[in-house]
Amino acid sequence: MDTKALEVEVIPPARPGRRRRFNAEEKQRFLAEAEMAGQSISSVARRYGLSASMLFHWRRLAEEGSMSSLGADEAVVPESEVKRLQAQVRELERL
């Protein structure tokens, strides 16, 4: 009988209370790793000390197309600011 040794990876728990920022390329790299055969969102999250719910959220944003704009180096502007500027443009065009 041939017994194969199972490979076990010990992942230390994440340290609470630290906030990290990830750019779009890093987020896409984490998601791509989670899509590889034999991987899961939860295992990738544990490996990098992330919350699995964060990766699920990033995956949903990527599916909706929201993450594509993250790499554009453009500032995110509140909708109220956009509406105000559009009204100003209409007023200037009217004049």
C-alpha positions in Angstrom: 0.0 0.0 0.0 1.5 3.3 -1.1 0.8 6.2 1.2 1.4 9.7 0.1 2.2 12.4 2.5 -0.3 15.2 2.5 1.0 18.7 2.2 -0.3 21.0 4.8 0.2 24.7 4.8 0.0 26.5 8.1 -1.3 30.0 7.7 -0.9 32.4 10.7 -4.0 34.4 11.7 -4.2 38.0 10.6 -3.3 40.7 13.0 -6.3 42.7 14.0 -6.3 46.5 13.8 -4.2 47.1 10.8 -5.5 48.7 7.6 -3.8 48.0 4.3 -4.4 49.6 0.9 -4.2 47.6 -2.3 -4.0 49.0 -5.8 -6.1 47.6 -8.7 -3.2 45.4 -9.9 -2.9 43.7 -6.5 -6.6 43.1 -6.2 -6.7 41.6 -9.7 -3.7 39.4 -8.8 -5.4 38.1 -5.7 -8.6 37.4 -7.7 -6.6 35.7 -10.5 -4.9 33.5 -7.9 -8.3 32.5 -6.4 -9.5 31.4 -9.8 -6.6 29.0 -10.4 -7.4 25.3 -10.2 -7.2 24.0 -6.7 -7.6 27.4 -5.1 -10.5 29.2 -3.4 -11.3 32.7 -2.3 -11.0 31.6 1.3 -7.6 30.0 0.9 -6.2 33.0 -0.9 -7.6 35.3 1.7 -6.0 33.3 4.6 -2.7 33.2 2.8 -2.5 37.0 2.5 -4.2 37.8 5.8 -7.3 39.2 4.1 -11.0 38.9 4.9 -12.7 36.5 2.5 -15.6 38.8 2.3 -13.3 41.5 1.0 -12.2 39.2 -1.9 -15.8 38.3 -2.6 -16.6 42.0 -2.7 -13.7 42.7 -5.1 -14.9 39.8 -7.3 -18.4 41.2 -7.5 -17.0 44.7 -8.4 -14.8 43.1 -11.1 -17.8 41.2 -12.5 -19.8 44.5 -12.6 -16.9 46.3 -14.3 -16.3 48.6 -11.4 -12.7 47.6 -10.9 -11.6 48.5 -14.4 -11.7 52.2 -13.6 -9.5 51.7 -10.5 -6.4 51.5 -12.6 -7.1 54.6 -14.6 -5.5 56.9 -12.0 -8.6 59.1 -12.0 -10.1 60.7 -9.0 -13.5 59.5 -7.9 -16.0 62.4 -7.7 -19.2 62.4 -5.8 -22.4 62.4 -7.9 -23.6 65.6 -6.3 -20.4 67.3 -7.6 -21.0 66.0 -11.1 -24.6 67.2 -11.1 -23.5 70.6 -9.9 -20.8 70.9 -12.6 -23.3 69.7 -15.3 -25.7 72.4 -14.2 -22.9 75.0 -14.4 -22.0 73.9 -17.9 -25.7 74.1 -19.1 -25.9 77.6 -17.6 -22.7 78.7 -19.4 -23.9 77.2 -22.7 -27.2 79.1 -22.3 -25.3 82.4 -21.9 
